[in-house]
Amino acid sequence: MRGSAIIPSLPAIGQGATFFQWSHEYDCINEFLRNEEERASFFKGLRNFGQFVNEFYANPAIKFDHNDYYSVRSIEKDGHTVVVTGLNSAWLSREGSEQGRLLLGEQQVCDAGKKGRDKYLRPCLHIVLVHHPIYWLAEKDVHRVRQHLPRLCDLLLRGHLHCPSYFIQRTPDWHMHEFAAGASWKAAWHSYNFVKLSLDSGVGSAIVRFQHPQLSIEWKPDVFTYRHMDQGRIRWKVKLRK
């Protein structure tokens, strides 16, 4: 069923959000994300963020609006190309409980992946930046998104929960490293990660530091998140793409 038959218009953002969150139809989400007019109307809630991005960055190639609601950039380092893709997990974010109700949208992930493949040839590494954890997406969206992530993502960097963490997600033909940032403000304890990766060997390390207001004002190696880390250092290795 086509989205135009389901959603002739979206006069109220709240009504549209409810529809996307609770409808059993999925194709209408992709139809919506392909429709420039509908996106322009619905994405008004991101207007202030877009204004901040467009005024903060002097580079005209970095912008945010209803058409550029995700980003694909590259980093060139010592003959290596790294593709960095920013996915927008906040376009359906509203007040109240959001876990299990957010959407990336299969269309967004496919469009971002195609743009990266068309623009950057033979990258050695794909990095995805996203604010919310993937498991916070609606169940109907998680499966669709995971089908496309192997082509798009080797290293996932995300936040939102204010808790530092590191995971390896594996399937029979793919694995992804995921680092979650902590928070240096308004958290049970303050923390940050510093991730380093060799583009020649694929060997990486992550330094995790924390400051617990009730224990000390000094920043120290995080020995609480993972007890067996070597003084707050995670060592890992990613398989670089040929």
Sequence and secondary structure as in RCSB ss.txt:
>XXXX:A:sequence
MRGSAIIPSLPAIGQGATFFQWSHEYDCINEFLRNEEERASFFKGLRNFGQFVNEFYANPAIKFDHNDYYSVRSI
EKDGHTVVVTGLNSAWLSREGSEQGRLLLGEQQVCDAGKKGRDKYLRPCLHIVLVHHPIYWLAEKDVHRVRQHLP
RLCDLLLRGHLHCPSYFIQRTPDWHMHEFAAGASWKAAWHSYNFVKLSLDSGVGSAIVRFQHPQLSIEWKPDVFT
YRHMDQGRIRWKVKLRK
>XXXX:A:secstr
  HHHH S  S HHHHHHHHHH S  HHHHHHHH HHHHHHHGGGGHHHHHHHHHH   TT   SSS SSEEEEE
EETTEEEEEEE    TT  SS  TTTB   HHHHHHHHHHHHHHS S SEEEEEESS GGGB HHHHHHHHHHHH
HH SEEEE SSS  EEEEEEETTEEEEEEE   SSSSSSEEEEEEEE TTT EEEEEEEEE TTT SS EE  SS
STTSBTTEEEEE     
